[in-house]
Amino acid sequence: MTKDVSILQADAIQLLKQLIATPSFSKEEDNSSAIIRNFLEKHEVKTEQHLYNVWVRNKYFDDNKPTILLNSHHDTVKPNKGYTLDPFAAIEREGKLFGLGSNDAGGSLVALTATFIYFYEKEDLKYNLVLAATAEEEISGYNGIEALLFYLDKIDCAIVGEPTQMQMAVAEKGLMVLDCVSTGRAGHAAREEGDNAIYKAIKDIGWFTSYKFDKVSDLLGPVKMSVTVIETDNKAHNVVPAQCRFVVDCRVNELYSFEEMLEVIRANVQCEVKPRSTRLRSSAIVLNHPLVEAGLKIGRSCYGSPTTSDKALMPFPALKIGPGDSARSHTADEYIYVDEIKAGIDLYIQLLNQLL
């Protein structure tokens, strides 16, 4: 039975309003997962859940067919201090829907959910569809998509819903966060004592600021390193610090492995360098993949994304695409245009129709 797209669009917008009104910070997604399950069950879709991850299969799921995963996340960051509107009020004004998580990634999540329902009862699809609304994406947590993949059937490829203005992010920079420690010797600031760890850190920070890795990607551009945190244990103004810690955010293109980067970094700085994780590697989907070719047929363009997503944790080809604009993510008074959600549902359906 064919679903009325306009009704699905209206339902999706109402679902997003419910989600905005429900705090769902990473690791605290119990209420939002319940809302998603209730929504799907009202549409007569049987749901399953692991931790705070909700997933469903199309009605005529066939083990002999390949499977496309439709994935987005329902956790959010915490609202920043710049908000002038209630982040949980779901205010609709002048074509915009304001609220925490509206753009990142609520709009994508509800659009993919509506798209899944559109195809849910269709028989003789060439692919199975699995919809997964997952947790902990904003903190790259272990209890999100990574934990859920163990419970899913074999996945052949995925559509990852993130705000991309419905263009195709075919590549994505990897993220490696480095904890760096410069070590000196404590002393009294009034005398010629000690070995100031801050001064040592400044030299290494200067290297991180100026060094350019040689290989520049056609899709993702150069590697980018940014020092984002610096601190010592000192509480008193008159003590030369023995340690200075700083954090480096490294956005890595597909031409370097994390191991190659670490080798270069450690050869050029004096501080101790430890990566927090090497899980979020750069990723790319080939341009002749059926998902990408389907997107090109409906007029979508390709680009490389500087931001990471759950795509980095998927051991199969994944295309990142969704309504909204990444530039609005994590900003005060976050919003998405209502028409972006409607158009996103239309375009997701068009894309999948090229394949199914």
C-alpha positions as CSV (number, residue, x, y, z in Angstrom):
1,M,0.0,0.0,0.0
2,T,1.4,3.4,-1.0
3,K,1.7,5.9,1.8
4,D,0.7,9.5,1.3
5,V,3.9,11.5,1.4
6,S,2.2,14.7,2.6
7,I,0.9,12.9,5.6
8,L,4.3,11.4,6.3
9,Q,5.8,14.8,6.1
10,A,3.4,16.2,8.6
11,D,3.9,13.3,10.9
12,A,7.7,13.7,10.7
13,I,7.5,17.4,11.7
14,Q,5.3,16.5,14.7
15,L,7.8,13.8,15.7
16,L,10.7,16.3,15.5
17,K,8.7,18.7,17.7
18,Q,8.3,15.9,20.3
19,L,12.0,15.1,20.2
20,I,13.1,18.7,20.5
21,A,10.8,19.0,23.6
22,T,12.5,16.0,25.2
23,P,16.1,16.4,26.5
24,S,18.3,13.6,25.0
25,F,21.8,14.4,25.8
26,S,24.4,11.7,25.0
27,K,24.0,8.8,27.4
28,E,20.6,10.1,28.5
29,E,18.5,9.1,25.5
30,D,15.9,6.9,27.3
31,N,13.0,9.2,26.7
32,S,13.8,10.0,23.1
33,S,14.2,6.3,22.3
34,A,10.7,5.7,23.8
35,I,9.2,8.4,21.7
36,I,10.8,6.9,18.5
37,R,9.5,3.5,19.3
38,N,6.0,4.8,20.1
39,F,6.0,6.6,16.7
40,L,7.0,3.6,14.8
41,E,4.6,1.3,16.6
42,K,1.7,3.7,15.8
43,H,2.6,3.1,12.2
44,E,2.4,-0.7,12.9
45,V,6.1,-1.2,12.7
46,K,7.6,-3.8,15.1
47,T,10.5,-2.2,16.9
48,E,13.6,-3.6,18.6
49,Q,16.0,-1.9,21.0
50,H,19.5,-2.4,22.3
51,L,20.6,0.1,25.0
52,Y,19.1,3.4,23.7
53,N,19.4,2.3,20.0
54,V,16.1,1.6,18.2
55,W,15.9,-0.4,15.0
56,V,13.4,-1.8,12.6
57,R,13.3,-3.9,9.4
58,N,11.0,-3.6,6.4
59,K,7.9,-5.9,6.5
60,Y,9.1,-8.2,3.8
61,F,12.7,-8.5,4.9
62,D,14.4,-11.3,2.9
63,D,17.7,-12.8,4.1
64,N,18.7,-13.5,0.5
65,K,18.7,-9.8,-0.5
66,P,21.3,-7.1,0.2
67,T,20.4,-4.6,2.9
68,I,20.6,-0.8,3.1
69,L,20.9,0.8,6.6
70,L,19.1,4.1,7.1
71,N,20.8,5.7,10.1
72,S,20.7,8.9,12.1
73,H,21.1,9.8,15.8
74,H,18.7,11.1,18.4
75,D,21.2,12.4,21.0
76,T,22.2,16.0,21.2
77,V,24.9,18.2,22.7
78,K,24.0,20.4,25.6
79,P,22.7,23.9,24.7
80,N,25.4,26.6,24.8
81,K,25.0,29.8,26.8
82,G,24.2,31.9,23.7
83,Y,20.6,30.6,23.4
84,T,18.0,33.4,23.5
85,L,15.1,30.9,22.9
86,D,14.1,27.9,25.1
87,P,16.1,25.1,23.5
88,F,13.3,22.6,24.3
89,A,10.3,24.7,23.2
90,A,10.1,23.6,19.5
91,I,9.2,27.0,18.3
92,E,8.0,27.3,14.7
93,R,8.4,30.8,13.3
94,E,8.8,32.2,9.7
95,G,9.2,28.7,8.2
96,K,11.9,27.7,10.7
97,L,11.6,25.1,13.5
98,F,13.9,26.2,16.4
99,G,15.2,23.9,19.1
100,L,18.1,21.8,20.3
101,G,18.8,19.0,17.9
102,S,16.4,20.3,15.2
103,N,19.2,20.5,12.6
104,D,21.7,18.1,14.1
105,A,20.4,15.6,13.4
106,G,16.6,15.6,14.2
107,G,15.6,16.7,10.7
108,S,17.6,13.9,9.1
109,L,16.3,11.4,11.6
110,V,12.6,12.1,11.1
111,A,13.0,12.4,7.4
112,L,14.7,8.9,7.2
113,T,12.0,7.6,9.5
114,A,9.2,8.8,7.3
115,T,11.1,7.4,4.2
116,F,11.4,4.0,5.9
117,I,7.6,4.0,6.6
118,Y,6.9,4.9,3.0
119,F,8.7,1.8,1.9
120,Y,7.9,-0.4,4.9
121,E,5.0,-2.4,3.4
122,K,6.2,-2.5,-0.2
123,E,6.8,-6.0,-1.6
124,D,9.5,-7.2,-4.0
125,L,12.0,-4.6,-3.1
126,K,15.5,-5.2,-4.5
127,Y,17.1,-4.3,-1.2
128,N,16.0,-4.8,2.5
129,L,15.8,-1.7,4.5
130,V,16.8,-1.3,8.2
131,L,16.2,1.9,10.0
132,A,18.4,2.6,13.1
133,A,17.9,5.6,15.4
134,T,21.1,5.5,17.4
135,A,22.6,7.1,20.6
136,E,25.9,8.7,21.6
137,E,26.9,10.0,18.2
138,E,27.8,13.4,19.6
139,I,30.4,11.9,21.9
140,S,31.5,9.1,19.6
141,G,30.4,6.8,22.4
142,Y,30.8,3.0,22.4
143,N,27.0,2.4,23.1
144,G,25.7,3.9,19.9
145,I,26.0,2.5,16.3
146,E,29.1,0.6,17.2
147,A,27.3,-1.5,19.8
148,L,24.2,-1.9,17.6
149,L,26.0,-3.3,14.6
150,F,26.6,-6.6,16.4
151,Y,22.8,-7.1,16.5
152,L,21.9,-6.2,13.0
153,D,21.8,-8.4,10.0
154,K,24.5,-8.1,7.4
155,I,24.5,-4.6,6.1
156,D,25.8,-3.9,2.6
157,C,25.7,-0.1,2.6
158,A,24.2,2.8,4.5
159,I,22.7,6.2,4.2
160,V,23.8,8.3,7.2
161,G,21.4,11.2,8.0
162,E,23.3,14.4,8.9
163,P,22.7,18.0,7.8
164,T,24.4,18.3,4.3
165,Q,21.8,20.4,2.5
166,M,20.8,17.1,0.8
167,Q,24.1,17.0,-1.1
168,M,26.2,13.8,-0.9
169,A,29.1,13.7,1.5
170,V,31.1,10.9,-0.2
171,A,34.2,11.3,2.0
172,E,34.7,12.4,5.6
173,K,37.7,13.5,7.5
174,G,38.9,11.4,10.4
175,L,39.2,12.7,13.9
176,M,42.1,12.1,16.2
177,V,42.3,14.0,19.5
178,L,45.8,14.2,21.1
179,D,46.5,14.8,24.7
180,C,49.9,16.4,24.9
181,V,52.1,17.0,28.1
182,S,55.1,19.3,28.2
183,T,57.2,18.6,31.3
184,G,59.6,21.1,33.1
185,R,60.6,21.7,36.7
186,A,58.8,23.7,39.3
187,G,60.3,26.7,40.9
188,H,59.6,30.1,42.5
189,A,58.6,32.7,39.9
190,A,60.5,35.5,41.7
191,R,63.9,33.7,41.4
192,E,65.7,32.1,38.5
193,E,64.4,28.7,39.4
194,G,62.6,26.0,37.6
195,D,62.1,25.1,34.0
196,N,58.8,26.5,32.7
197,A,56.6,23.9,31.1
198,I,54.4,26.5,29.5
199,Y,57.4,27.9,27.5
200,K,58.1,24.3,26.3
201,A,54.5,23.8,25.3
202,I,54.5,27.1,23.4
203,K,57.3,25.9,21.2
204,D,55.4,22.7,20.4
205,I,52.1,24.6,19.9
206,G,53.9,26.8,17.4
207,W,54.8,23.7,15.4
208,F,51.3,22.4,15.5
209,T,50.1,25.8,14.3
210,S,52.5,26.1,11.4
211,Y,53.2,22.6,10.1
212,K,51.6,21.5,6.9
213,F,51.3,17.9,5.9
214,D,52.2,17.4,2.2
215,K,49.3,15.3,0.9
216,V,46.2,17.3,0.0
217,S,43.0,15.4,-0.8
218,D,40.9,16.4,-3.8
219,L,37.8,15.8,-1.7
220,L,38.9,16.6,1.8
221,G,41.7,19.1,1.4
222,P,44.6,19.3,3.8
223,V,45.1,17.8,7.2
224,K,44.1,20.3,9.8
225,M,45.5,20.5,13.4
226,S,44.0,22.9,16.0
227,V,45.1,23.4,19.6
228,T,41.9,23.7,21.5
229,V,42.7,23.4,25.3
230,I,45.7,24.4,27.4
231,E,46.1,24.1,31.2
232,T,48.5,23.6,34.1
233,D,47.8,22.5,37.7
234,N,48.9,25.8,39.1
235,K,46.6,27.8,41.3
236,A,49.2,30.3,42.5
237,H,50.7,33.0,40.3
238,N,54.1,32.7,41.7
239,V,55.0,29.1,40.8
240,V,56.8,28.1,37.6
241,P,54.7,25.2,36.3
242,A,56.3,21.7,36.1
243,Q,53.7,20.5,33.6
244,C,51.6,22.0,30.9
245,R,48.9,20.0,29.1
246,F,47.2,20.8,25.9
247,V,44.8,19.2,23.5
248,V,45.1,19.0,19.7
249,D,42.1,18.3,17.4
250,C,43.4,16.6,14.2
251,R,41.1,16.3,11.2
252,V,42.7,13.8,8.9
253,N,42.2,13.3,5.2
254,E,42.1,9.8,3.6
255,L,45.7,10.1,2.4
256,Y,47.2,9.6,5.9
257,S,46.7,6.9,8.5
258,F,46.7,8.0,12.1
259,E,49.8,6.0,12.6
260,E,51.6,7.9,9.9
261,M,50.5,11.2,11.4
262,L,51.7,10.2,14.9
263,E,55.1,9.3,13.5
264,V,55.5,12.7,12.0
265,I,54.2,14.6,15.1
266,R,56.4,12.7,17.6
267,A,59.5,13.3,15.4
268,N,58.9,17.1,15.6
269,V,57.7,17.9,19.1
270,Q,59.3,17.4,22.6
271,C,56.0,16.9,24.5
272,E,54.5,13.5,25.3
273,V,51.7,12.8,22.7
274,K,48.9,10.3,23.4
275,P,45.9,9.8,21.1
276,R,42.6,9.4,23.0
277,S,41.3,7.1,20.2
278,T,42.1,5.9,16.7
279,R,38.5,4.8,16.0
280,L,37.2,7.7,13.9
281,R,39.2,7.2,10.8
282,S,38.6,9.0,7.5
283,S,36.2,7.3,5.2
284,A,35.0,7.4,1.6
285,I,32.5,5.7,-0.7
286,V,33.5,5.2,-4.3
287,L,31.8,7.4,-6.9
288,N,30.5,4.5,-8.9
289,H,28.7,2.9,-5.9
290,P,25.0,2.4,-6.6
291,L,24.0,4.8,-3.8
292,V,26.2,7.6,-5.2
293,E,25.0,6.9,-8.8
294,A,21.4,7.1,-7.6
295,G,22.0,10.4,-6.0
296,L,23.7,11.8,-9.2
297,K,20.6,10.7,-11.2
298,I,18.4,12.9,-9.0
299,G,20.7,15.9,-9.3
300,R,22.7,15.6,-6.1
301,S,26.3,16.8,-6.0
302,C,29.3,15.2,-4.2
303,Y,31.7,16.8,-1.7
304,G,34.1,15.9,1.1
305,S,32.9,16.6,4.7
306,P,35.3,18.1,7.3
307,T,33.1,16.8,10.2
308,T,32.8,13.3,11.5
309,S,29.8,11.2,12.0
310,D,28.8,7.6,12.7
311,K,29.9,6.9,9.1
312,A,33.4,6.6,10.5
313,L,32.4,3.6,12.6
314,M,30.7,1.7,9.7
315,P,32.7,-1.2,8.1
316,F,30.7,-0.9,4.9
317,P,30.2,1.8,2.3
318,A,28.2,4.7,3.6
319,L,26.8,7.9,2.1
320,K,26.2,10.9,4.4
321,I,23.2,13.0,3.2
322,G,20.4,14.9,5.0
323,P,18.3,18.0,5.3
324,G,19.7,21.1,7.2
325,D,23.0,22.8,7.1
326,S,26.1,21.6,9.1
327,A,26.9,25.3,9.8
328,R,23.9,25.5,12.1
329,S,24.9,22.5,14.2
330,H,25.7,23.2,17.9
331,T,24.9,26.9,17.4
332,A,22.7,29.0,19.7
333,D,19.0,29.0,18.6
334,E,19.6,26.1,16.3
335,Y,16.9,25.6,13.7
336,I,15.9,23.8,10.5
337,Y,13.5,25.0,7.8
338,V,10.3,23.0,7.8
339,D,10.5,22.9,4.0
340,E,14.0,21.3,4.3
341,I,12.5,18.4,6.1
342,K,9.7,18.0,3.5
343,A,12.2,18.2,0.7
344,G,14.5,15.8,2.4
345,I,11.8,13.2,2.6
346,D,11.0,13.7,-1.1
347,L,14.7,13.4,-2.0
348,Y,15.3,10.3,0.1
349,I,12.4,8.6,-1.5
350,Q,13.6,9.6,-5.0
351,L,17.1,8.3,-4.2
352,L,15.9,4.9,-2.9
353,N,13.4,4.6,-5.8
354,Q,16.5,4.5,-8.1
355,L,17.6,1.4,-6.3
356,L,14.5,-0.4,-5.0
